[in-house]
Amino acid sequence: MKTLQSLKKNLVKLIQENYFKHFGLKKKHNFESEIIYESNWLTKLHKKK
């Protein structure tokens, strides 16, 4: 379970870095929902296994 948590943390960090690189800060308000979406997707993926 610990690996999933660190995986999520790394993913969020990665998304953050790339997101701001590509879209800049002006789209920051969409950012939270995007992280939530990614986390939910990861959780679903993990439950399927």
Helices and strands as residue ranges (DSSP letters): H 2-23, G 25-27, H 28-48
